[in-house]
Amino acid sequence: MDELLRWQTDSGSIVVEGDQEQIGYASVAKRPGDIAYEVSGKLEEALKAFRDSAASALTVFRDDVLRPDEVEVEFGLKLNAEVGAVLAKASAEGSLVVKLRWARSGGEEQAS
């Protein structure tokens, strides 16, 4: 069942939809009459791990082995009340897409 989670941010709060059957409801509170669970922790803290993960992925793919002209890293994120941001599943596998592009000598791009 889907529930609403209220995350505090540096500029206010945001309400996101979450799955009640996921781990994480021990660290949240819902008072009678409230429509959303209050999540302990801030949204920015939950997202920092993915910022750091994206930076690590870019470092790996921008090294001198492949030398792409362009790197694109795409994460699918879910927000969890206890553990923060979680890599979302697109299906049975995790959702992480990496695209590398090299420019051909004729100015055309080639994707891999």
All heavy atoms as an XYZ file, in Angstrom:
848
protein
N       0.840     -1.175      0.000
C       0.000      0.000      0.000
C       0.890      1.245      0.000
O       1.886      1.306      0.691
C      -0.897     -0.025      1.239
C      -1.697      1.224      1.418
S      -2.742      1.097      2.870
C      -4.201      1.800      2.198
N       0.521      2.244     -0.743
C       1.294      3.478     -0.801
C       0.916      4.400      0.350
O      -0.248      4.521      0.714
C       1.065      4.201     -2.128
C       1.685      3.448     -3.301
O       2.624      2.675     -3.052
O       1.240      3.651     -4.429
N       1.942      5.039      0.917
C       1.771      6.015      1.981
C       2.502      7.277      1.570
O       3.370      7.254      0.699
C       2.353      5.492      3.301
C       1.618      4.308      3.864
C       0.244      4.667      4.464
O      -0.010      5.855      4.685
O      -0.535      3.744      4.700
N       2.197      8.389      2.218
C       2.870      9.649      1.947
C       3.948      9.882      2.997
O       3.718      9.681      4.197
C       1.870     10.802      1.955
C       0.766     10.715      0.901
C      -0.204     11.877      1.059
C       1.342     10.683     -0.488
N       5.142     10.292      2.537
C       6.267     10.574      3.419
C       6.625     12.045      3.294
O       6.835     12.539      2.188
C       7.487      9.732      3.020
C       7.313      8.222      2.967
C       8.570      7.569      2.418
C       6.977      7.682      4.338
N       6.707     12.759      4.421
C       7.084     14.166      4.409
C       8.563     14.270      4.785
O       8.966     13.911      5.867
C       6.252     14.990      5.379
C       6.574     16.485      5.309
C       5.777     17.311      6.315
N       4.369     16.964      6.373
C       3.435     17.408      5.529
N       3.768     18.217      4.556
N       2.184     17.045      5.668
N       9.392     14.738      3.825
C      10.818     14.934      4.024
C      11.083     16.411      4.239
O      10.559     17.251      3.511
C      11.594     14.486      2.779
C      11.622     13.023      2.563
C      10.639     12.264      1.990
C      12.665     12.126      2.883
N      11.029     10.960      1.945
C      12.277     10.845      2.486
C      13.924     12.295      3.478
C      13.083      9.735      2.657
C      14.731     11.191      3.641
C      14.311      9.920      3.244
N      11.917     16.745      5.210
C      12.355     18.119      5.414
C      13.510     18.398      4.452
O      14.327     17.518      4.182
C      12.809     18.341      6.855
C      11.659     18.255      7.848
C      10.534     19.239      7.530
O      10.774     20.417      7.255
N       9.301     18.750      7.550
N      13.557     19.614      3.924
C      14.640     20.043      3.055
C      15.178     21.371      3.581
O      14.596     21.961      4.490
C      14.170     20.237      1.597
O      13.344     21.400      1.531
C      13.402     19.036      1.074
N      16.257     21.832      2.993
C      16.817     23.122      3.401
C      15.856     24.270      3.123
O      15.957     25.328      3.727
C      18.150     23.377      2.685
C      19.257     22.500      3.242
O      19.116     22.007      4.385
O      20.255     22.294      2.541
N      14.922     24.073      2.215
C      14.011     25.156      1.859
C      12.553     24.847      2.188
O      11.647     25.417      1.606
C      14.155     25.477      0.368
O      13.876     24.323     -0.397
N      12.304     23.945      3.116
C      10.930     23.613      3.483
C      10.748     22.111      3.565
O      11.617     21.399      4.060
N       9.635     21.620      3.078
C       9.398     20.175      3.091
C       8.812     19.738      1.766
O       8.293     20.536      0.999
C       8.466     19.798      4.250
O       7.178     20.334      4.049
N       8.918     18.431      1.519
C       8.366     17.837      0.312
C       7.681     16.535      0.715
O       8.143     15.839      1.615
C       9.462     17.587     -0.751
C       8.859     17.021     -2.035
C      10.546     16.666     -0.211
C       9.848     16.910     -3.174
N       6.565     16.233      0.097
C       5.849     14.994      0.369
C       6.020     14.089     -0.838
O       5.797     14.504     -1.978
C       4.350     15.261      0.638
C       3.596     13.951      0.833
C       4.174     16.161      1.849
N       6.458     12.857     -0.570
C       6.638     11.881     -1.644
C       5.843     10.629     -1.314
O       5.534     10.355     -0.151
C       8.129     11.522     -1.861
C       8.919     12.728     -2.291
C       8.733     10.908     -0.627
N       5.511      9.882     -2.337
C       4.775      8.648     -2.161
C       5.751      7.517     -1.878
O       6.781      7.397     -2.529
C       3.987      8.357     -3.445
C       3.001      7.233     -3.308
C       2.191      7.078     -4.586
O       2.800      6.834     -5.640
O       0.968      7.213     -4.506
N       5.460      6.692     -0.887
C       6.302      5.556     -0.547
C       5.471      4.308     -0.383
O       4.241      4.367     -0.301
N       6.151      3.176     -0.312
C       5.492      1.884     -0.163
C       5.522      1.495      1.307
O       6.585      1.352      1.898
C       6.209      0.841     -1.016
C       5.490     -0.489     -1.043
O       4.548     -0.690     -0.247
O       5.869     -1.336     -1.865
N       4.368      1.308      1.926
C       4.269      0.987      3.343
C       4.967     -0.319      3.678
O       5.399     -0.518      4.798
C       2.805      0.911      3.748
C       2.595      0.701      5.239
C       1.133      0.642      5.592
O       0.287      0.467      4.719
N       0.829      0.790      6.854
N       5.103     -1.225      2.726
C       5.701     -2.521      3.011
C       7.214     -2.492      2.942
O       7.860     -3.479      3.239
C       5.118     -3.561      2.064
C       3.604     -3.612      2.227
C       2.986     -4.856      1.689
O       3.705     -5.723      1.175
O       1.763     -4.966      1.790
N       7.813     -1.375      2.560
C       9.264     -1.262      2.556
C       9.772     -1.078      3.970
O       9.048     -0.662      4.865
C       9.722     -0.057      1.728
C       9.535     -0.209      0.265
C      10.048      1.026     -0.459
O      10.190      2.089      0.118
N      10.325      0.866     -1.727
N      11.048     -1.327      4.140
C      11.715     -1.060      5.413
C      11.695      0.448      5.634
O      11.767      1.218      4.699
C      13.188     -1.515      5.339
C      13.280     -2.946      4.890
C      13.893     -1.318      6.650
C      14.668     -3.369      4.528
N      11.639      0.865      6.886
C      11.863      2.274      7.127
C      10.815      2.971      7.953
O      10.991      4.125      8.296
N       9.751      2.338      8.295
C       8.713      3.044      9.023
C       8.980      3.135     10.514
O       8.280      3.810     11.224
C       7.337      2.438      8.729
C       6.851      2.917      7.395
C       7.202      2.254      6.237
C       6.115      4.078      7.282
C       6.818      2.734      5.012
C       5.722      4.563      6.056
C       6.070      3.873      4.928
O       5.693      4.349      3.710
N      10.064      2.534     11.001
C      10.417      2.668     12.413
C      10.882      4.084     12.726
O      10.741      4.541     13.841
C      11.505      1.668     12.781
N      11.445      4.774     11.748
C      12.018      6.092     12.009
C      11.084      7.232     11.613
O      11.508      8.349     11.480
C      13.336      6.229     11.261
O      13.110      6.156      9.876
N       9.819      6.938     11.417
C       8.871      7.980     11.047
C       7.721      8.006     12.039
O       7.482      7.050     12.764
C       8.318      7.770      9.613
C       9.423      7.845      8.600
C       7.587      6.449      9.494
N       7.012      9.111     12.060
C       5.868      9.242     12.963
C       4.685      9.801     12.194
O       4.848     10.602     11.288
C       6.227     10.179     14.116
N       3.519      9.358     12.554
C       2.289      9.880     11.957
C       1.304     10.131     13.095
O       0.876      9.205     13.767
C       1.721      8.894     10.942
C       0.525      9.423     10.176
C       0.107      8.445      9.099
C      -1.091      8.922      8.336
N      -1.560      7.925      7.383
N       0.979     11.398     13.316
C       0.030     11.754     14.366
C      -1.396     11.563     13.851
O      -1.636     11.645     12.642
C       0.253     13.199     14.783
C       1.618     13.419     15.437
C       1.759     14.863     15.847
N       1.549     15.734     14.704
C       2.389     16.666     14.291
N       3.500     16.871     14.945
N       2.123     17.416     13.255
N      -2.332     11.318     14.739
C      -3.732     11.196     14.306
C      -4.157     12.426     13.510
O      -3.882     13.555     13.905
C      -4.507     11.093     15.624
C      -3.510     10.561     16.603
C      -2.178     11.135     16.176
N      -4.767     12.217     12.389
C      -5.229     13.310     11.540
C      -4.217     13.741     10.487
O      -4.575     14.423      9.537
N      -2.936     13.378     10.656
C      -1.932     13.711      9.643
C      -2.106     12.804      8.433
O      -2.497     11.644      8.564
C      -0.506     13.521     10.183
C      -0.089     14.626     11.133
O      -0.841     15.617     11.254
O       0.982     14.493     11.743
N      -1.813     13.335      7.261
C      -1.930     12.509      6.062
C      -0.587     11.930      5.630
O      -0.537     11.056      4.794
C      -2.542     13.305      4.885
C      -1.669     14.506      4.534
C      -3.968     13.723      5.204
C      -2.019     15.121      3.203
N       0.508     12.413      6.230
C       1.828     11.950      5.810
C       2.668     11.576      7.029
O       2.556     12.187      8.086
C       2.549     13.036      5.011
N       3.499     10.557      6.862
C       4.478     10.194      7.876
C       5.597     11.222      7.856
O       6.054     11.633      6.788
C       5.081      8.814      7.589
C       4.144      7.670      7.863
C       3.297      7.199      6.868
C       4.126      7.056      9.103
C       2.443      6.144      7.111
C       3.271      5.995      9.355
C       2.428      5.546      8.353
O       1.582      4.506      8.600
N       6.076     11.639      9.020
C       7.208     12.555      9.126
C       8.478     11.728      9.144
O       8.662     10.879     10.005
C       7.114     13.406     10.394
C       5.940     14.360     10.419
C       6.053     15.488      9.412
O       7.182     15.888      9.065
O       4.999     15.969      8.968
N       9.354     11.958      8.204
C      10.595     11.200      8.094
C      11.681     11.891      8.898
O      11.834     13.107      8.831
C      11.027     11.095      6.608
C      12.336     10.340      6.482
C       9.934     10.434      5.786
N      12.438     11.108      9.666
C      13.581     11.704     10.358
C      14.714     11.821      9.352
O      14.898     10.967      8.493
C      14.005     10.847     11.554
O      14.429      9.578     11.128
N      15.466     12.886      9.416
C      16.531     13.112      8.438
C      16.053     14.050      7.347
O      14.854     14.311      7.197
N      17.007     14.582      6.607
C      16.699     15.547      5.556
C      16.870     14.917      4.175
O      17.692     14.022      3.987
C      17.604     16.764      5.688
C      17.323     17.555      6.968
C      18.181     18.760      7.068
C      17.552     19.853      6.246
N      18.254     21.117      6.353
N      16.116     15.409      3.235
C      16.175     14.918      1.863
C      17.571     15.078      1.282
O      18.085     14.186      0.602
C      15.149     15.660      1.004
C      15.079     15.242     -0.460
C      14.645     13.785     -0.589
C      14.138     16.138     -1.220
N      18.218     16.220      1.562
C      19.560     16.465      1.009
C      20.551     15.392      1.460
O      21.383     14.933      0.677
C      20.078     17.854      1.425
C      19.338     19.006      0.768
C      18.061     19.417      1.499
O      17.684     18.757      2.496
O      17.435     20.384      1.060
N      20.433     14.960      2.717
C      21.327     13.915      3.230
C      21.074     12.590      2.514
O      22.003     11.851      2.210
C      21.156     13.746      4.739
C      21.623     14.933      5.540
C      23.112     15.228      5.339
O      23.921     14.284      5.282
O      23.459     16.421      5.221
N      19.804     12.292      2.252
C      19.463     11.047      1.559
C      20.028     11.035      0.137
O      20.422      9.996     -0.381
C      17.952     10.856      1.528
N      20.091     12.203     -0.498
C      20.546     12.281     -1.886
C      22.061     12.393     -2.033
O      22.603     12.116     -3.097
C      19.869     13.465     -2.586
C      18.345     13.368     -2.695
C      17.790     14.631     -3.321
C      17.934     12.140     -3.484
N      22.761     12.777     -0.964
C      24.214     12.949     -1.058
C      24.941     11.670     -1.447
O      25.925     11.718     -2.178
C      24.775     13.483      0.257
C      24.594     14.960      0.422
C      25.223     15.460      1.705
C      24.985     16.953      1.848
N      25.519     17.467      3.109
N      24.474     10.530     -0.971
C      25.118      9.263     -1.330
C      25.059      9.036     -2.835
O      26.016      8.528     -3.431
C      24.459      8.104     -0.597
N      23.960      9.438     -3.479
C      23.862      9.262     -4.928
C      24.687     10.287     -5.682
O      25.212      9.994     -6.742
C      22.404      9.244     -5.384
C      21.821      7.892     -5.168
C      21.147      7.600     -4.001
C      22.015      6.895     -6.094
C      20.659      6.331     -3.774
C      21.524      5.627     -5.877
C      20.842      5.341     -4.709
N      24.828     11.478     -5.127
C      25.724     12.454     -5.736
C      27.145     11.904     -5.730
O      27.853     11.945     -6.737
C      25.662     13.780     -4.985
C      26.596     14.833     -5.602
C      26.849     15.995     -4.707
N      27.477     15.561     -3.483
C      27.452     16.246     -2.359
N      26.826     17.398     -2.298
N      28.047     15.799     -1.289
N      27.551     11.343     -4.597
C      28.888     10.775     -4.482
C      29.051      9.561     -5.400
O      30.103      9.362     -6.011
C      29.187     10.393     -3.034
C      29.217     11.611     -2.107
O      29.331     12.758     -2.616
O      29.112     11.411     -0.885
N      28.000      8.745     -5.518
C      28.043      7.589     -6.420
C      28.155      8.025     -7.875
O      28.888      7.418     -8.661
C      26.788      6.728     -6.249
O      26.736      6.221     -4.947
N      27.433      9.073     -8.244
C      27.515      9.584     -9.617
C      28.912     10.120     -9.899
O      29.476      9.876    -10.977
C      26.469     10.674     -9.843
N      29.499     10.818     -8.935
C      30.864     11.337     -9.113
C      31.852     10.187     -9.282
O      32.759     10.253    -10.129
C      31.246     12.215     -7.925
N      31.684      9.109     -8.512
C      32.567      7.947     -8.637
C      32.419      7.289    -10.002
O      33.416      6.912    -10.629
C      32.255      6.922     -7.540
O      32.565      7.442     -6.278
N      31.180      7.146    -10.468
C      30.951      6.543    -11.780
C      31.581      7.384    -12.886
O      32.217      6.855    -13.805
C      29.449      6.368    -12.035
N      31.433      8.696    -12.791
C      32.036      9.572    -13.799
C      33.552      9.459    -13.784
O      34.190      9.444    -14.843
C      31.603     11.022    -13.573
C      30.157     11.327    -13.925
C      29.802     12.744    -13.508
C      29.899     11.124    -15.411
N      34.144      9.358    -12.606
C      35.598      9.197    -12.506
C      36.049      7.916    -13.201
O      37.034      7.911    -13.944
C      36.034      9.179    -11.026
O      35.679     10.433    -10.438
C      37.521      8.960    -10.888
N      35.304      6.836    -12.992
C      35.656      5.551    -13.615
C      35.566      5.632    -15.132
O      36.466      5.202    -15.847
C      34.748      4.414    -13.077
C      34.900      3.156    -13.903
C      35.055      4.144    -11.609
N      34.485      6.202    -15.649
C      34.284      6.203    -17.093
C      35.039      7.309    -17.825
O      35.188      7.259    -19.036
C      32.791      6.257    -17.426
C      32.099      4.973    -17.081
C      31.205      4.913    -16.040
C      32.378      3.812    -17.779
C      30.575      3.724    -15.707
C      31.756      2.615    -17.456
C      30.857      2.575    -16.419
N      35.511      8.310    -17.102
C      36.292      9.385    -17.730
C      37.794      9.121    -17.644
O      38.588      9.998    -17.951
C      35.996     10.726    -17.053
C      34.665     11.289    -17.427
C      34.484     12.647    -16.765
N      33.267     13.279    -17.225
C      32.666     14.263    -16.592
N      33.178     14.745    -15.478
N      31.565     14.792    -17.073
N      38.188      7.925    -17.243
C      39.624      7.654    -17.106
C      40.285      7.534    -18.480
O      39.646      7.765    -19.511
C      39.860      6.404    -16.256
C      39.373      5.123    -16.922
O      38.947      5.160    -18.095
O      39.423      4.073    -16.258
N      41.550      7.206    -18.495
C      42.314      7.158    -19.746
C      42.149      5.859    -20.521
O      42.788      5.672    -21.546
C      43.803      7.389    -19.460
C      44.072      8.831    -19.063
O      43.294      9.711    -19.470
O      45.074      9.064    -18.347
N      41.301      4.942    -20.075
C      41.107      3.680    -20.790
C      40.149      3.869    -21.963
O      40.477      3.583    -23.106
C      40.597      2.581    -19.835
C      40.293      1.296    -20.595
C      41.619      2.317    -18.740
N      38.936      4.355    -21.699
C      37.929      4.516    -22.759
C      37.967      5.901    -23.394
O      37.646      6.051    -24.554
C      36.530      4.248    -22.194
C      36.279      2.832    -21.694
C      34.922      2.748    -21.018
C      36.378      1.837    -22.825
N      38.258      6.913    -22.655
C      38.318      8.304    -23.103
C      37.121      8.735    -23.943
O      37.277      9.194    -25.073
C      39.618      8.559    -23.848
C      40.809      8.503    -22.918
C      42.037      8.927    -23.610
N      42.593      7.742    -24.279
C      43.589      7.783    -25.124
N      44.152      8.907    -25.436
N      44.049      6.678    -25.659
N      35.903      8.614    -23.402
C      34.734      9.088    -24.160
C      34.701     10.610    -24.192
O      35.265     11.281    -23.330
C      33.553      8.528    -23.369
C      34.064      8.463    -21.981
C      35.528      8.113    -22.088
N      34.051     11.152    -25.221
C      33.850     12.592    -25.302
C      32.728     13.044    -24.368
O      32.683     14.195    -23.947
C      33.526     13.010    -26.742
C      34.707     12.750    -27.663
O      35.838     13.099    -27.281
O      34.500     12.173    -28.745
N      31.811     12.126    -24.059
C      30.674     12.462    -23.204
C      30.269     11.239    -22.391
O      30.280     10.119    -22.895
C      29.497     12.903    -24.084
C      28.289     13.376    -23.334
C      27.175     13.805    -24.286
O      27.476     14.323    -25.374
O      26.012     13.610    -23.917
N      29.942     11.449    -21.120
C      29.477     10.382    -20.239
C      28.144     10.819    -19.646
O      28.005     11.941    -19.161
C      30.470     10.116    -19.076
C      29.923      9.035    -18.153
C      31.839      9.735    -19.598
N      27.155      9.929    -19.686
C      25.854     10.199    -19.077
C      25.542      9.054    -18.120
O      25.588      7.892    -18.510
C      24.773     10.280    -20.149
C      23.397     10.546    -19.616
C      22.352     10.596    -20.733
O      22.673     11.087    -21.834
O      21.230     10.149    -20.485
N      25.274      9.379    -16.860
C      24.932      8.381    -15.852
C      23.520      8.684    -15.365
O      23.219      9.810    -14.982
C      25.915      8.419    -14.658
C      25.513      7.408    -13.601
C      27.343      8.163    -15.121
N      22.651      7.687    -15.408
C      21.253      7.865    -15.008
C      20.925      6.878    -13.903
O      21.117      5.679    -14.057
C      20.350      7.626    -16.222
C      18.882      7.755    -15.943
C      18.048      7.470    -17.183
O      18.438      7.925    -18.277
O      17.027      6.789    -17.056
N      20.459      7.398    -12.759
C      20.028      6.575    -11.638
C      18.519      6.664    -11.514
O      17.953      7.736    -11.684
C      20.597      7.107    -10.316
C      22.069      6.947    -10.142
C      22.934      7.967    -10.479
C      22.586      5.787     -9.611
C      24.289      7.841    -10.292
C      23.947      5.650     -9.418
C      24.805      6.670     -9.757
N      17.879      5.559    -11.183
C      16.481      5.580    -10.776
C      16.462      5.514     -9.260
O      17.001      4.573     -8.683
N      15.899      6.514     -8.594
C      15.913      6.576     -7.134
C      14.534      6.370     -6.540
O      13.535      6.794     -7.102
C      16.414      7.957     -6.669
C      17.790      8.398     -7.099
C      18.092      9.778     -6.522
C      18.840      7.411     -6.670
N      14.510      5.716     -5.378
C      13.318      5.640     -4.550
C      13.706      6.220     -3.208
O      14.850      6.098     -2.775
C      12.880      4.186     -4.357
C      12.316      3.532     -5.593
C      12.025      2.087     -5.337
C      10.656      1.907     -4.750
N      10.263      0.483     -4.673
N      12.779      6.875     -2.535
C      13.040      7.422     -1.214
C      12.458      6.486     -0.166
O      11.309      6.080     -0.257
C      12.444      8.815     -1.081
C      13.078      9.854     -1.993
C      12.310     11.160     -1.906
C      14.539     10.060     -1.644
N      13.296      6.146      0.824
C      12.906      5.242      1.886
C      13.091      5.961      3.217
O      14.117      6.623      3.417
C      13.763      3.978      1.814
C      13.423      2.984      2.896
O      13.887      3.127      4.015
N      12.629      1.991      2.562
N      12.147      5.841      4.111
C      12.176      6.599      5.358
C      13.366      6.254      6.240
O      13.879      7.100      6.932
C      10.880      6.367      6.130
N      13.834      5.021      6.229
C      14.933      4.633      7.110
C      16.294      4.791      6.462
O      17.210      5.332      7.054
C      14.763      3.184      7.568
C      15.838      2.745      8.557
C      15.565      1.368      9.088
O      14.445      1.105      9.532
O      16.492      0.556      9.062
N      16.440      4.312      5.244
C      17.767      4.310      4.618
C      17.989      5.470      3.669
O      19.080      5.636      3.154
C      18.050      2.965      3.913
C      18.072      1.838      4.905
C      17.046      2.689      2.809
N      16.997      6.287      3.411
C      17.159      7.445      2.530
C      16.869      7.105      1.094
O      15.872      6.480      0.781
N      17.776      7.511      0.193
C      17.589      7.254     -1.232
C      18.103      5.850     -1.558
O      19.152      5.440     -1.091
C      18.327      8.298     -2.060
N      17.347      5.128     -2.362
C      17.658      3.751     -2.718
C      17.643      3.642     -4.236
O      16.771      4.222     -4.894
C      16.595      2.785     -2.131
C      16.875      1.352     -2.496
C      16.485      2.957     -0.629
N      18.589      2.889     -4.801
C      18.586      2.642     -6.235
C      17.339      1.837     -6.567
O      17.116      0.757     -6.028
C      19.849      1.875     -6.647
C      20.092      1.683     -8.129
C      20.266      3.036     -8.821
C      21.325      0.833     -8.360
N      16.489      2.383     -7.418
C      15.205      1.755     -7.735
C      15.391      0.610     -8.714
O      16.314      0.606     -9.527
C      14.256      2.796     -8.334
N      14.481     -0.345     -8.637
C      14.502     -1.453     -9.578
C      13.622     -1.109    -10.775
O      12.486     -0.706    -10.605
C      13.977     -2.736     -8.931
C      14.869     -3.266     -7.848
C      14.535     -4.667     -7.419
C      13.090     -4.915     -7.137
N      12.814     -6.250     -6.622
N      14.177     -1.264    -11.972
C      13.368     -1.086    -13.180
C      12.555     -2.351    -13.421
O      11.468     -2.319    -13.941
C      14.259     -0.785    -14.376
N      13.127     -3.482    -13.060
C      12.452     -4.778    -13.123
C      13.158     -5.633    -12.086
O      13.240     -5.251    -10.943
C      12.533     -5.365    -14.535
O      13.895     -5.494    -14.920
N      13.723     -6.751    -12.487
C      14.461     -7.586    -11.542
C      15.857     -7.038    -11.291
O      16.499     -7.392    -10.336
C      14.541     -9.016    -12.074
N      16.344     -6.168    -12.168
C      17.673     -5.588    -12.012
C      17.564     -4.156    -11.499
O      16.541     -3.520    -11.604
C      18.414     -5.569    -13.365
C      18.683     -6.944    -13.946
C      17.491     -7.482    -14.725
O      16.681     -6.688    -15.208
O      17.386     -8.705    -14.827
N      18.647     -3.654    -10.961
C      18.680     -2.262    -10.512
C      18.667     -1.313    -11.693
O      19.030     -1.666    -12.811
N      18.240     -0.092    -11.454
C      18.117      0.894    -12.518
C      19.326      1.825    -12.517
O      19.372      2.795    -11.773
C      16.828      1.693    -12.314
O      16.730      2.690    -13.294
N      20.310      1.498    -13.325
C      21.489      2.336    -13.518
C      21.840      2.265    -14.993
O      22.072      1.203    -15.539
C      22.666      1.836    -12.680
C      24.007      2.509    -12.922
C      23.949      3.984    -12.541
C      25.100      1.810    -12.125
N      21.825      3.415    -15.649
C      22.121      3.482    -17.074
C      23.362      4.348    -17.257
O      23.438      5.440    -16.706
C      20.934      4.089    -17.862
C      21.278      4.229    -19.338
C      19.682      3.251    -17.672
N      24.334      3.840    -17.997
C      25.539      4.601    -18.318
C      25.634      4.677    -19.832
O      25.586      3.653    -20.514
C      26.806      3.931    -17.740
C      28.048      4.717    -18.147
C      26.712      3.803    -16.231
N      25.753      5.896    -20.373
C      25.914      6.093    -21.809
C      27.241      6.789    -22.049
O      27.552      7.791    -21.417
C      24.776      6.947    -22.381
C      23.420      6.277    -22.283
C      22.337      7.164    -22.858
C      20.982      6.502    -22.694
N      19.906      7.343    -23.207
N      28.012      6.238    -22.955
C      29.292      6.826    -23.344
C      29.203      7.215    -24.806
O      28.676      6.461    -25.628
C      30.427      5.817    -23.144
C      30.541      5.183    -21.756
C      31.629      4.118    -21.754
C      30.828      6.231    -20.716
N      29.728      8.389    -25.164
C      29.688      8.851    -26.554
C      31.080      9.303    -26.983
O      31.802      9.927    -26.219
C      28.708     10.008    -26.699
C      27.260      9.578    -26.561
C      26.311     10.735    -26.897
N      24.939     10.305    -26.883
C      24.202     10.153    -25.793
N      24.704     10.389    -24.629
N      22.940      9.763    -25.879
N      31.389      8.957    -28.219
C      32.625      9.415    -28.840
C      32.261     10.137    -30.121
O      31.378      9.712    -30.859
C      33.522      8.225    -29.195
C      34.064      7.522    -27.999
C      35.260      7.737    -27.408
C      33.440      6.474    -27.250
N      35.431      6.902    -26.335
C      34.315      6.109    -26.210
C      32.221      5.815    -27.329
C      34.025      5.131    -25.282
C      31.934      4.827    -26.402
C      32.833      4.499    -25.401
N      32.921     11.232    -30.407
C      32.691     11.972    -31.646
C      33.581     11.373    -32.722
O      34.775     11.156    -32.507
C      33.008     13.450    -31.451
N      33.000     11.075    -33.849
C      33.790     10.584    -34.984
C      34.550     11.750    -35.592
O      34.196     12.910    -35.409
C      32.878      9.957    -36.030
C      32.229      8.696    -35.541
C      31.456      8.067    -36.657
N      30.834      6.838    -36.187
C      30.087      6.066    -36.942
N      29.852      6.390    -38.197
N      29.571      4.982    -36.454
N      35.553     11.441    -36.362
C      36.369     12.500    -36.962
C      35.555     13.396    -37.895
O      35.869     14.560    -38.063
C      37.579     11.900    -37.705
O      37.117     11.023    -38.720
N      34.464     12.876    -38.470
C      33.619     13.651    -39.369
C      32.585     14.491    -38.646
O      31.717     15.073    -39.267
N      32.668     14.540    -37.321
C      31.723     15.361    -36.552
C      30.486     14.613    -36.115
O      29.670     15.133    -35.388
N      30.300     13.353    -36.573
C      29.146     12.565    -36.155
C      29.418     11.948    -34.790
O      30.550     11.649    -34.456
C      28.865     11.422    -37.157
C      28.549     11.896    -38.551
C      28.395     10.707    -39.496
O      28.039      9.618    -39.036
O      28.655     10.882    -40.691
N      28.359     11.752    -34.008
C      28.522     11.111    -32.708
C      28.189      9.642    -32.817
O      27.319      9.232    -33.581
C      27.611     11.763    -31.660
C      28.146     13.070    -31.164
C      27.411     13.543    -29.919
O      26.494     12.834    -29.464
O      27.772     14.612    -29.412
N      28.892      8.858    -32.011
C      28.654      7.425    -31.938
C      28.355      7.098    -30.491
O      29.131      7.446    -29.598
C      29.894      6.663    -32.405
C      29.784      5.165    -32.283
C      31.069      4.485    -32.731
O      31.977      5.107    -33.239
N      31.118      3.183    -32.546
N      27.221      6.446    -30.208
C      26.853      6.082    -28.842
C      27.199      4.633    -28.608
O      27.138      3.810    -29.513
C      25.360      6.298    -28.614
N      27.532      4.323    -27.361
C      27.822      2.937    -26.976
C      27.078      2.593    -25.729
O      26.879      3.381    -24.870
C      29.318      2.784    -26.747
O      29.609      1.503    -26.259
